Amino acid sequence: MSQPQEPHRPFFPFGNPFRMLSPKSSQLSPRLLSLLNTFEEALAARLQKLNPKDKGDVLSLTWMKLAMESLCETHTVIKTLITELELPVTEWDEKWIDVYLDITVKLLDICIAFSSELSRLNQGHLFLQCAMHKLESNTSDKLVRACSSLDSWRQHIGSKNPRLENCKSILEGLVDSLTLPKVKNSAKGKVLMRAMYGVKVQTVFVCSVFAAAFSVNSKNLIDLDVPNTILWAQAYSDLQSTVNGEIRDVFSRGKFTFLKELDEVETVVKNLYPIIQDGMGPTEVETFSSSFSDLRRRAEKLSQVLDFLAREVDGFFKILLSGRDALLCNLRVSDTVADPFRGNNGEQVIG
């Protein structure tokens, strides 16, 4: 059994991200400070909303769907903030652009891994459907074949997905990318970088929880220390403590899976299996009927939440991809404007 990892070292993007708004730094105008505070207050509210009242809901697919929805909203809001800051790409430092492109590549890779795992889990529903179809007939031959289908489902769900093996290195790369160069002589740039810090912290948190849940490995969890001088620090600290603590606690109990909906189906299968295998007398018929109905209901719920979560992950993928495309398009346009006499092949055009 894997041991809980020690909390990740504290980090600060571009040195101390909060020193940039100190008196030694260029002062922010009331408008810029208002934009930053509005962004950070909204982020704090989203983080608070993710903190479950019942710890048992932490690693449910339903909670993971809410987490991905929240992350998508944060990434969408940062785009709005950039527009409100009136900070076009042409005014971005080249290092900001390089870091952004590198981060989004890592996030696209991890989205592909998550989508692969959700697809794999959904494929297991076919085994459950096959088993339930055979159980409806209630003949000895079909019951034996139903047992085989349930065995196949358990083996399928318990198997490892090789695409998840790189999640740890990707997550470590995301943490390393939080260290950005200092922003000089740009109040708007300072606001953007501090807002991006919040986006990245939430991104690392959500992705590390997903990686731990899908890989059934608490080593994929990452603990981040956020200074309490930031508006959303307490909300994040509370959320991280609740979620990461519960994950490690569940791990210590040696559960079949971290995912609540999967665990519920497995519990029904475990109760149903001996009834099918040993045969049913008059006293077992009612128990079998109840368990069979429970299996059908929980299997359908599992399939639905897997579909819902897959759509959210796909939506996050599209947000990242559209952001990269927009940035690269703007860079191409700015290059063309900067040198209108350069031809398509890069040679100077002589008038």
RODREN-646332 format. One record per atom (N, C-alpha, C): x negated, y, z; residue in one letter. Coordinates in steps of 0.2 Angstrom, whole numbers, padded with zeros to 4 digits, always signed. Last residue first. Layout:
N
XYZa...
//
This chain:
351
-0046+0235-0267g-0041+0239-0271g-0043+0242-0277g-0051+0219-0263i-0053+0226-0265i-0048+0229-0269i-0049+0210-0248v-0046+0212-0255v-0048+0219-0257v-0060+0198-0242q-0058+0205-0242q-0055+0206-0249q-0054+0182-0237e-0059+0186-0241e-0056+0193-0241e-0044+0173-0232g-0049+0176-0227g-0054+0181-0231g-0035+0169-0240n-0041+0164-0239n-0046+0167-0235n-0026+0179-0240n-0024+0173-0237n-0030+0169-0236n-0036+0195-0238g-0032+0190-0241g-0030+0184-0237g-0036+0209-0229r-0039+0203-0229r-0034+0198-0233r-0030+0222-0226f-0034+0221-0233f-0037+0214-0234f-0025+0222-0214p-0020+0222-0219p-0024+0220-0226p-0029+0219-0199d-0033+0219-0205d-0029+0218-0211d-0019+0220-0190a-0025+0223-0188a-0030+0223-0194a-0008+0213-0196v-0008+0220-0195v-0015+0224-0194v-0013+0200-0194t-0012+0203-0201t-0012+0210-0201t-0014+0199-0181d-0020+0198-0185d-0019+0202-0192d-0001+0200-0177s-0005+0205-0175s-0012+0205-0179s+0004+0188-0183v+0006+0194-0186v+0002+0200-0184v-0003+0178-0176r-0004+0179-0183r-0002+0185-0186r+0002+0181-0163l-0005+0182-0164l-0006+0183-0172l+0016+0178-0165n+0014+0185-0164n+0006+0186-0165n+0014+0164-0167c+0017+0168-0172c+0015+0175-0171c+0009+0160-0154l+0005+0159-0160l+0007+0163-0166l+0020+0163-0146l+0014+0166-0145l+0009+0166-0151l+0030+0155-0152a+0031+0162-0152a+0024+0166-0151a+0025+0142-0150d+0026+0144-0156d+0026+0152-0157d+0025+0142-0136r+0018+0142-0139r+0019+0144-0146r+0039+0143-0133g+0034+0148-0131g+0028+0148-0134g+0043+0131-0139s+0045+0138-0142s+0041+0143-0140s+0037+0122-0131l+0035+0122-0138l+0037+0129-0141l+0044+0125-0118l+0036+0125-0119l+0034+0126-0126l+0057+0122-0122i+0055+0129-0120i+0048+0130-0120i+0056+0108-0125k+0057+0113-0131k+0056+0120-0129k+0053+0103-0113f+0048+0102-0118f+0049+0107-0124f+0065+0106-0106f+0059+0109-0104f+0053+0109-0110f+0074+0097-0114g+0075+0105-0114g+0068+0108-0112g+0069+0085-0110d+0068+0087-0117d+0069+0095-0118d+0072+0086-0097v+0065+0085-0098v+0064+0087-0105v+0086+0086-0098e+0083+0092-0095e+0076+0092-0097e+0089+0074-0104r+0090+0080-0108r+0087+0086-0105r+0085+0065-0094a+0081+0065-0100a+0083+0071-0104a+0095+0068-0085l+0088+0070-0083l+0084+0070-0090l+0106+0062-0092f+0106+0069-0090f+0099+0071-0088f+0102+0048-0093d+0103+0052-0099d+0103+0060-0097d+0102+0045-0079l+0095+0045-0083l+0096+0049-0089l+0115+0047-0076v+0110+0052-0073v+0103+0051-0077v+0121+0036-0083q+0122+0043-0084q+0117+0048-0082q+0115+0024-0078s+0114+0026-0085s+0115+0033-0086s+0119+0025-0065l+0112+0025-0066l+0111+0027-0073l+0133+0024-0067k+0131+0030-0064k+0123+0031-0065k+0133+0010-0071e+0136+0016-0076e+0133+0023-0073e+0129+0004-0060a+0125+0003-0066a+0127+0009-0071a+0139+0006-0051r+0132+0009-0050r+0128+0009-0056r+0150-0001-0057r+0150+0006-0055r+0143+0010-0055r+0145-0014-0058r+0147-0010-0064r+0147-0003-0063r+0142-0017-0044l+0137-0017-0049l+0139-0013-0055l+0155-0016-0039d+0150-0012-0037d+0145-0011-0042d+0161-0027-0046s+0164-0021-0047s+0159-0015-0045s+0153-0037-0040f+0153-0036-0047f+0155-0029-0049f+0157-0036-0026s+0150-0035-0028s+0149-0033-0036s+0170-0040-0027s+0168-0034-0024s+0161-0032-0027s+0169-0053-0032s+0173-0048-0036s+0171-0041-0034s+0161-0060-0022f+0159-0059-0029f+0162-0053-0033f+0170-0059-0012t+0164-0056-0011t+0161-0054-0018t+0180-0067-0017e+0182-0060-0015e+0176-0056-0015e+0174-0079-0018v+0177-0076-0024v+0178-0069-0023v+0169-0086-0007e+0165-0081-0010e+0168-0077-0016e+0179-0094-0003t+0178-0089+0002t+0173-0084-0002t+0180-0104-0013p+0186-0100-0012p+0184-0094-0008p+0163-0104-0019g+0169-0107-0016g+0174-0102-0015g+0151-0103-0032m+0156-0099-0028m+0162-0104-0026m+0133-0104-0032g+0140-0106-0034g+0145-0103-0029g+0120-0100-0030d+0123-0105-0026d+0130-0108-0028d+0119-0089-0039q+0115-0095-0040q+0117-0101-0036q+0129-0080-0036i+0129-0083-0042i+0125-0089-0042i+0125-0077-0023i+0132-0079-0024i+0132-0083-0031i+0112-0072-0024p+0113-0079-0021p+0120-0082-0022p+0115-0060-0032y+0111-0065-0035y+0112-0072-0031y+0121-0050-0025l+0125-0054-0029l+0121-0060-0031l+0111-0043-0017n+0117-0046-0014n+0121-0051-0018n+0103-0039-0028k+0100-0043-0023k+0106-0047-0019k+0112-0030-0034v+0109-0036-0038v+0106-0041-0033v+0113-0020-0024v+0119-0024-0026v+0117-0031-0030v+0100-0016-0024t+0103-0018-0018t+0109-0023-0020t+0098-0011-0037e+0094-0016-0035e+0097-0020-0029e+0106+0000-0036v+0108-0005-0041v+0104-0011-0039v+0100+0008-0027e+0106+0006-0025e+0108+0000-0030e+0087+0010-0033d+0087+0007-0027d+0094+0004-0025d+0092+0019-0043l+0089+0012-0045l+0089+0008-0039l+0096+0030-0036e+0101+0026-0040e+0098+0020-0042e+0083+0034-0029k+0089+0032-0025k+0094+0028-0030k+0067+0029-0033l+0073+0032-0035l+0079+0029-0032l+0057+0022-0028f+0058+0028-0025f+0065+0031-0027f+0060+0004-0026t+0059+0010-0030t+0060+0016-0026t+0059-0005-0015f+0058-0007-0022f+0057-0002-0027f+0049+0002-0001k+0055+0001-0005k+0053-0002-0012k+0039+0003+0010g+0039-0002+0005g+0045-0003+0001g+0038+0013+0019r+0043+0008+0020r+0043+0002+0015r+0029+0022+0014s+0027+0018+0020s+0032+0012+0021s+0037+0028+0005f+0032+0024+0002f+0030+0019+0008f+0045+0036+0013v+0048+0031+0009v+0043+0026+0007v+0035+0045+0017d+0039+0041+0022d+0042+0035+0018d+0032+0051+0005r+0027+0047+0009r+0030+0043+0014r+0044+0058+0003i+0041+0053-0002i+0036+0048+0001i+0045+0066+0014e+0050+0061+0013e+0047+0056+0008e+0034+0075+0011g+0034+0071+0017g+0039+0065+0017g+0038+0081-0001n+0032+0077+0000n+0032+0073+0006n+0050+0088+0004v+0050+0083-0001v+0044+0078-0001v+0047+0096+0015t+0052+0091+0015t+0052+0086+0010t+0035+0103+0011s+0035+0099+0017s+0041+0094+0017s+0041+0110+0000q+0035+0105-0001q+0035+0100+0005q+0050+0118+0006l+0052+0113+0001l+0047+0108+0000l+0043+0126+0015d+0048+0122+0017d+0050+0116+0012d+0034+0132+0005s+0031+0128+0010s+0037+0123+0013s+0044+0140-0002y+0040+0134-0005y+0037+0130+0000y+0049+0148+0007a+0053+0144+0004a+0050+0138+0001a+0037+0155+0011q+0041+0151+0016q+0045+0146+0012q+0034+0162-0002a+0029+0157+0001a+0033+0152+0006a+0040+0172-0009w+0043+0165-0009w+0039+0160-0006w+0032+0183-0007l+0040+0183-0005l+0042+0176-0005l+0017+0181+0002i+0021+0182-0004i+0028+0180-0003i+0010+0179+0013t+0011+0186+0011t+0015+0187+0005t+0006+0167+0016n+0013+0169+0018n+0014+0176+0016n-0001+0158+0002p-0002+0163+0008p+0005+0165+0009p+0001+0141+0000v+0003+0147-0003v+0002+0152+0003v-0007+0126-0004d-0006+0131+0001d-0005+0138-0002d+0000+0111-0010l-0003+0117-0012l-0002+0122-0006l-0002+0094-0013d+0000+0099-0008d-0004+0105-0010d+0004+0082-0025i-0001+0088-0024i+0002+0093-0019i+0005+0065-0029l+0008+0071-0025l+0002+0076-0024l-0001+0054-0033n+0001+0059-0038n+0004+0065-0035n-0001+0045-0023k-0008+0049-0025k-0006+0054-0030k+0010+0038-0022s+0010+0045-0018s+0004+0049-0020s+0018+0030-0034n+0012+0031-0032n+0011+0038-0028n+0028+0027-0044v+0028+0024-0037v+0021+0024-0034v+0029+0034-0056s+0023+0029-0055s+0023+0025-0049s+0040+0042-0053f+0040+0037-0059f+0034+0032-0058f+0036+0049-0042a+0043+0045-0042a+0042+0040-0047a+0025+0055-0045a+0025+0051-0040a+0031+0046-0040a+0029+0063-0056a+0024+0058-0057a+0024+0053-0051a+0039+0071-0049f+0041+0067-0055f+0036+0061-0056f+0030+0078-0041v+0035+0074-0038v+0038+0069-0043v+0022+0085-0050s+0019+0080-0046s+0024+0076-0043s+0031+0093-0056c+0028+0088-0060c+0025+0083-0056c+0035+0102-0046v+0040+0098-0049v+0037+0092-0053v+0022+0108-0043f+0026+0104-0038f+0031+0099-0041f+0018+0114-0055v+0014+0109-0052v+0018+0104-0047v+0029+0123-0056t+0028+0118-0061t+0024+0112-0058t+0027+0131-0045q+0033+0127-0045q+0032+0122-0050q+0015+0137-0049v+0015+0133-0042v+0022+0128-0043v+0018+0143-0060k+0013+0137-0061k+0014+0133-0054k+0026+0154-0056v+0028+0149-0061v+0024+0142-0061v+0017+0161-0048g+0023+0157-0045g+0026+0152-0050g+0008+0165-0057y+0006+0161-0052y+0012+0157-0049y+0016+0173-0065m+0014+0167-0068m+0011+0162-0063m+0016+0184-0056a+0023+0181-0058a+0021+0174-0061a+0003+0188-0057r+0006+0186-0051r+0012+0182-0052r+0002+0191-0071m-0002+0186-0068m+0001+0183-0061m+0011+0202-0072l+0012+0196-0076l+0008+0190-0073l+0005+0212-0063v+0012+0209-0062v+0013+0202-0065v-0007+0213-0070k-0007+0211-0063k+0000+0208-0061k-0002+0219-0082g-0006+0212-0082g-0006+0209-0075g+0002+0231-0078k+0007+0226-0081k+0004+0219-0081k-0010+0237-0074a-0005+0236-0069a+0001+0231-0072a-0025+0235-0079s-0019+0234-0082s-0014+0232-0076s-0039+0235-0075n-0036+0241-0078n-0029+0239-0082n-0041+0217-0075k-0044+0224-0074k-0040+0229-0078k-0039+0202-0067v-0035+0207-0071v-0038+0214-0070v-0050+0189-0066k-0047+0195-0063k-0044+0199-0069k-0045+0173-0073p-0050+0178-0072p-0046+0184-0069p-0038+0160-0063l-0038+0164-0069l-0043+0170-0068l-0034+0145-0057t-0039+0150-0056t-0040+0154-0063t-0025+0136-0062l-0022+0141-0058l-0028+0146-0057l-0031+0125-0068s-0030+0131-0072s-0027+0137-0069s-0032+0116-0058d-0038+0120-0060d-0037+0126-0064d-0019+0111-0059v-0021+0115-0053v-0028+0119-0054v-0019+0105-0071l-0015+0111-0070l-0017+0115-0064l-0029+0095-0069g-0030+0100-0074g-0026+0106-0073g-0021+0087-0060e-0027+0091-0058e-0030+0096-0062e-0012+0083-0069l-0010+0087-0064l-0016+0091-0061l-0019+0075-0078i-0016+0081-0080i-0014+0086-0075i-0023+0065-0069s-0029+0070-0072s-0025+0076-0075s-0011+0059-0066k-0015+0062-0061k-0020+0067-0063k-0006+0055-0078c-0002+0060-0075c-0007+0063-0070c-0011+0044-0085n-0014+0050-0086n-0011+0056-0082n-0002+0034-0083e-0008+0033-0080e-0012+0039-0080e+0010+0034-0090l+0010+0037-0083l+0003+0038-0080l+0009+0025-0100r+0009+0032-0102r+0008+0037-0095r+0011+0012-0095p+0004+0015-0096p+0004+0022-0097p+0022+0008-0083n+0022+0012-0089n+0015+0015-0090n+0025-0008-0075k+0021-0002-0076k+0021+0001-0083k+0040-0016-0069s+0034-0016-0073s+0031-0008-0074s+0052-0016-0063g+0046-0016-0059g+0039-0016-0063g+0061-0016-0073i+0061-0010-0069i+0054-0010-0065i+0058-0029-0078h+0058-0023-0082h+0057-0017-0078h+0062-0037-0067q+0055-0037-0070q+0053-0031-0074q+0075-0034-0066r+0071-0033-0061r+0063-0033-0063r+0080-0039-0079w+0081-0032-0077w+0076-0030-0071w+0077-0052-0078s+0074-0048-0083s+0074-0041-0081s+0086-0056-0068d+0079-0057-0067d+0075-0052-0072d+0098-0054-0075l+0096-0050-0069l+0089-0050-0067l+0097-0064-0084s+0097-0057-0086s+0095-0052-0081s+0097-0075-0076s+0091-0074-0081s+0091-0066-0083s+0110-0074-0071c+0104-0074-0067c+0098-0072-0071c+0117-0076-0083a+0118-0069-0080a+0112-0069-0075a+0115-0089-0085r+0112-0084-0090r+0112-0077-0087r+0122-0094-0075v+0115-0096-0075v+0112-0091-0080v+0135-0090-0079l+0132-0088-0073l+0125-0089-0072l+0137-0098-0090k+0136-0090-0091k+0133-0087-0085k+0138-0110-0085d+0133-0109-0090d+0132-0102-0090d+0150-0109-0076s+0143-0111-0074s+0137-0109-0078s+0159-0094-0079t+0158-0101-0081t+0151-0103-0078t+0163-0080-0079n+0163-0084-0073n+0163-0092-0074n+0164-0070-0088s+0167-0076-0090s+0168-0081-0084s+0158-0059-0082e+0165-0059-0083e+0168-0065-0085e+0144-0062-0083l+0148-0063-0076l+0155-0063-0077l+0141-0058-0095k+0141-0065-0094k+0145-0066-0087k+0142-0044-0094h+0146-0047-0099h+0147-0055-0097h+0132-0042-0084m+0139-0041-0082m+0144-0044-0087m+0120-0045-0092a+0122-0049-0086a+0130-0048-0084a+0121-0035-0102c+0121-0042-0104c+0123-0046-0098c+0120-0024-0094q+0126-0025-0098q+0127-0032-0100q+0107-0026-0089l+0112-0026-0084l+0119-0027-0088l+0099-0025-0100f+0099-0031-0096f+0105-0032-0092f+0102-0012-0104l+0104-0017-0108l+0104-0024-0105l+0095-0004-0094h+0103-0005-0094h+0105-0010-0098h+0082-0003-0098g+0084-0009-0093g+0092-0009-0092g+0082+0008-0105q+0082+0002-0109q+0084-0004-0104q+0080+0017-0095n+0087+0017-0098n+0087+0010-0102n+0067+0016-0093l+0072+0014-0087l+0079+0013-0090l+0061+0021-0105r+0060+0014-0103r+0065+0011-0097r+0066+0034-0105s+0068+0029-0110s+0067+0022-0108s+0058+0038-0094l+0066+0038-0094l+0069+0034-0099l+0045+0037-0099e+0047+0033-0093e+0055+0033-0092e+0045+0046-0109s+0044+0039-0111s+0046+0034-0105s+0047+0058-0102s+0052+0055-0107s+0051+0048-0109s+0035+0058-0096f+0041+0058-0092f+0046+0055-0096f+0026+0059-0106a+0025+0054-0102a+0032+0053-0098a+0030+0071-0112i+0030+0065-0116i+0030+0059-0112i+0027+0080-0101c+0034+0079-0103c+0035+0073-0107c+0013+0079-0102i+0016+0076-0096i+0024+0075-0097i+0010+0086-0114d+0008+0079-0113d+0012+0076-0107d+0015+0098-0111l+0019+0095-0116l+0017+0087-0115l+0006+0102-0101l+0013+0101-0099l+0017+0097-0104l-0006+0103-0109k-0005+0098-0103k+0002+0097-0101k-0002+0114-0117v-0003+0107-0120v-0003+0102-0114v+0000+0124-0108t+0006+0121-0111t+0005+0115-0115t-0013+0126-0104i-0008+0124-0099i-0002+0121-0102i-0019+0131-0116d-0021+0125-0112d-0016+0122-0108d-0012+0143-0118l-0011+0137-0123l-0014+0131-0120l-0016+0150-0106y-0009+0148-0108y-0008+0142-0112y-0029+0151-0108v-0027+0148-0102v-0020+0145-0104v-0030+0159-0120d-0033+0153-0120d-0030+0148-0114d-0023+0171-0115i-0020+0167-0121i-0023+0160-0121i-0032+0175-0105w-0025+0174-0103w-0022+0169-0109w-0043+0178-0113k-0043+0173-0108k-0036+0170-0106k-0039+0189-0120e-0040+0183-0124e-0040+0177-0119e-0026+0199-0113d-0033+0197-0113d-0034+0190-0117d-0013+0206-0123w-0015+0201-0118w-0023+0200-0119w-0008+0215-0132e-0012+0218-0126e-0014+0213-0121e-0002+0207-0141t-0008+0211-0143t-0012+0214-0138t+0009+0203-0135v+0004+0198-0135v-0003+0202-0137v+0016+0217-0125p+0016+0212-0131p+0009+0208-0131p+0025+0221-0112l+0018+0219-0113l+0017+0214-0119l+0036+0225-0106e+0034+0229-0112e+0027+0227-0113e+0042+0220-0095l+0036+0223-0094l+0033+0227-0100l+0053+0213-0102e+0054+0219-0097e+0048+0223-0096e+0046+0203-0108t+0049+0208-0112t+0051+0214-0108t+0042+0196-0096i+0037+0199-0101i+0040+0204-0106i+0054+0192-0091l+0050+0197-0087l+0044+0200-0092l+0058+0183-0100t+0062+0189-0099t+0058+0195-0096t+0049+0173-0097k+0049+0176-0104k+0053+0183-0104k+0052+0170-0084i+0046+0173-0085i+0045+0176-0092i+0065+0163-0086v+0065+0170-0083v+0058+0174-0084v+0061+0151-0092t+0065+0156-0096t+0064+0163-0093t+0054+0146-0081h+0050+0147-0087h+0054+0151-0092h+0065+0145-0072t+0059+0149-0070t+0055+0151-0077t+0073+0136-0079e+0076+0143-0078e+0070+0147-0076e+0066+0124-0078c+0067+0127-0085c+0070+0134-0084c+0066+0122-0064l+0060+0124-0068l+0061+0127-0075l+0080+0119-0063s+0077+0125-0059s+0070+0127-0063s+0081+0107-0070e+0085+0113-0072e+0082+0120-0069e+0072+0099-0062m+0070+0101-0069m+0074+0107-0072m+0080+0099-0050a+0073+0102-0050a+0070+0104-0057a+0091+0093-0055l+0092+0099-0052l+0085+0103-0052l+0085+0080-0058k+0089+0084-0063k+0089+0091-0061k+0082+0076-0045m+0076+0077-0050m+0079+0081-0056m+0094+0074-0039w+0090+0079-0037w+0084+0081-0042w+0098+0063-0047t+0102+0069-0047t+0098+0075-0045t+0088+0053-0044l+0088+0056-0051l+0092+0062-0051l+0081+0056-0028s+0087+0054-0032s+0086+0057-0039s+0072+0059-0017l+0070+0056-0023l+0076+0052-0027l+0081+0067-0008v+0075+0069-0011v+0073+0066-0018v+0092+0062-0001d+0093+0064-0008d+0087+0066-0012d+0087+0060+0012g+0089+0054+0007g+0090+0056+0000g+0088+0072+0018k+0081+0070+0015k+0082+0064+0011k+0100+0083+0015d+0099+0076+0017d+0093+0074+0014d+0098+0096+0009k+0101+0095+0016k+0100+0088+0019k+0084+0099-0001p+0090+0095+0001p+0092+0095+0008p+0079+0113-0009n+0078+0110-0003n+0084+0106+0000n+0083+0120-0020l+0081+0114-0021l+0079+0110-0015l+0086+0133-0015k+0092+0129-0017k+0089+0121-0018k+0073+0138-0012q+0078+0136-0007q+0083+0131-0009q+0069+0140-0025l+0066+0135-0021l+0070+0133-0015l+0078+0150-0029r+0078+0144-0033r+0075+0138-0029r+0074+0160-0020a+0081+0158-0020a+0082+0151-0024a+0061+0163-0025a+0062+0160-0018a+0069+0157-0017a+0064+0168-0038l+0061+0162-0037l+0062+0158-0030l+0071+0180-0034a+0074+0175-0037a+0071+0168-0037a+0060+0186-0028e+0066+0185-0024e+0070+0179-0027e+0051+0187-0039e+0049+0183-0034e+0055+0181-0029e+0059+0196-0048f+0057+0190-0050f+0055+0185-0044f+0060+0207-0039t+0066+0204-0042t+0064+0197-0044t+0046+0211-0038n+0050+0209-0032n+0057+0205-0034n+0043+0215-0051l+0040+0209-0048l+0044+0206-0042l+0052+0225-0053l+0052+0220-0058l+0049+0214-0054l+0047+0234-0043s+0054+0232-0043s+0055+0225-0047s+0035+0237-0048l+0035+0234-0041l+0042+0231-0041l+0038+0244-0059l+0034+0237-0060l+0035+0234-0053l+0044+0255-0054r+0048+0251-0059r+0044+0244-0059r+0035+0261-0046p+0041+0259-0043p+0045+0254-0047p+0019+0256-0051s+0024+0260-0052s+0030+0257-0048s+0005+0250-0042l+0010+0249-0046l+0016+0254-0046l-0012+0255-0042q-0006+0255-0039q+0000+0254-0044q-0026+0245-0043s-0022+0250-0047s-0015+0250-0044s-0033+0241-0027s-0031+0239-0034s-0027+0245-0037s-0034+0245-0014k-0040+0245-0018k-0039+0244-0026k-0022+0242-0009p-0023+0249-0010p-0030+0250-0015p-0017+0227-0018s-0019+0230-0012s-0021+0238-0014s-0013+0218-0027l-0009+0224-0026l-0010+0228-0020l-0024+0209-0028m-0023+0214-0033m-0018+0219-0032m-0023+0201-0017r-0027+0207-0016r-0026+0212-0022r-0016+0190-0022f-0012+0195-0018f-0016+0201-0017f-0024+0181-0027p-0019+0184-0031p-0015+0190-0028p-0041+0180-0026n-0035+0181-0022n-0030+0184-0026n-0046+0173-0041g-0048+0175-0034g-0042+0175-0030g-0036+0168-0050f-0040+0174-0052f-0043+0177-0045f-0026+0159-0039p-0028+0161-0045p-0032+0168-0046p-0032+0149-0026f-0030+0156-0027f-0031+0157-0035f-0029+0135-0015f-0032+0138-0021f-0029+0145-0022f-0033+0123-0003p-0030+0129-0005p-0033+0132-0011p-0034+0105-0008r-0037+0111-0006r-0033+0117-0007r-0020+0095-0004h-0025+0097-0009h-0028+0104-0006h-0019+0084+0010p-0017+0090+0006p-0022+0092+0002p-0024+0067+0007e-0024+0073+0011e-0022+0079+0007e-0011+0054+0003q-0017+0058+0002q-0018+0064+0006q-0006+0039+0011p-0004+0046+0009p-0011+0050+0008p-0012+0024+0003q-0011+0029+0009q-0010+0036+0007q-0003+0011-0004s-0007+0017-0005s-0006+0021+0001s-0004-0006+0000m+0000+0000+0000m-0004+0006+0000m
//
